[in-house]
Amino acid sequence: MLVDMIGFGIVLPLLPFYAVEFGASDWMVGPLVASFSVAQLIATPFWGKISDNYGRRPLILAGLAFSAASYVLFGLATTVTVLFVSRIVQGASGGTIAVAQAYVADTTAPERRAQVLGWLSAATGAAFMVGPALGSWTWRLGGHMAPGLVAAALCLINLIFALRFLPEPKELGDSKRRARLAVPPLRDVLRTAVREPLAPMIAVYFLGMGAFTSITAIFPLFLEHRFGINESNVGYVFVYVGTVSVIVRGALVGPLVNRLGEANLTRLGATLLSFGLATGALAHGYPLLAVALTCIAAGTGTMFPPLAALISRSAAPEVQGSTLGINQFFGGVARSMGPLWGAAVFDAFGSGAPFLTAAVGVGFAFLVALRLRPAVSAVAVAERG
């Protein structure tokens, strides 16, 4: 996941600059970023369902191959249309996030799941520490094509490594034939997901992710407008954000879950994220920007991993992939709507407006999070029932 997301981190900060260079207006950056999530939300539930039936490993390998192809397209792009195609291909392969989370659920005891999902999430943070800096560096050295081709090469190396060293989870491999018969239809899993206790968890994820991603589309343009940051140095900002994210997700989430529990930590994360977004709207100097970015990185790091653990622990073992896939589906809807909203607000009201509306959105997520309760595993429920 670390190497896969480094490729993603190489591409994402450069995407708005490339789009504008190819003739796109500011508002078009929103649909361009959202196209990834539209493709992801369509693909993710099926990735999760197929992985429940046929195993995690084949789906992860396929996702890496598709990602490599998308980065080649990004590197060769000279028009906005090709950028759209590359984002759609990458989004379709992005369904493996739910598969990777299900892999963790297959191989981790429920009480350790939030911590280990935090480590998986820390890989994303580390990728956003390394990827954007690598993207800026390769852009300076090799020009327009280099970042995409480097990302594709990393994906191919990752694919070769996974073919050699990534096993199928033993628990799933030993019972694969039995699991194929036991997995319920996806529509039944969806019905469960829109009822208690999963419904408020997924609603919090939807609201929080939608608000957060509304600023990701325009964040490089925000930095350019207010601070004069461009393709050559945008990576350094992401290095700082990634560093904070790695520390929080890799070192702090586990102890904080043990002390506060998943539900309380999710609420704390929403508070930090909302404060950071509101501060970002006011930032015109580097000190206040650093405060905003610290709170945003800490907020996402303490909100989303424990929330994923709550969802995982509330799902039956045989539908981990499907349930997490449905959660990622709703997250994909949010990630599709968020960039469209953020880009439109940025274009109409200025660079600070998307941060303010995002802070309000996370505030609503906090209110829904007040309904969250400590996780009870599906196994325990079955034993009681």
Secondary structure, DSSP 4 states (H G I P E B T S, - for coil): -HHHHHHHHHHGGGHHHHHHHTT--GGGHHHHHHHHHHHHHHHHHHHHHHHHHH-HHHHHHHHHHHHHHHHHHHHH--SHHHHHHHHHHHHHHTTHHHHHHHHHHHHS-GGGHHHHHHHHHHHHHHHHHHHHHHHHHHHHHH-SSHHHHHHHHHHHHHHHHHHHH-PPPHHHHHTHHHHHHHPPPHHHHHHHHTSTTHHHHHHHHHHHHHHHHHHHTTHHHHHHHHH---TTTHHHHHHHHHHHHHHIIIIIHHHHHHHH-HHHHHHHHHHHHHHHHHHHHH--SHHHHHHHHHHHHHHHHHHHHHHHHHHHHTS-GGGHHHHHHHHHHHHHHHHHHHHHHHHHHHHHH-TTHHHHHHHHHHHHHHHHHTT------HHHHHHH-
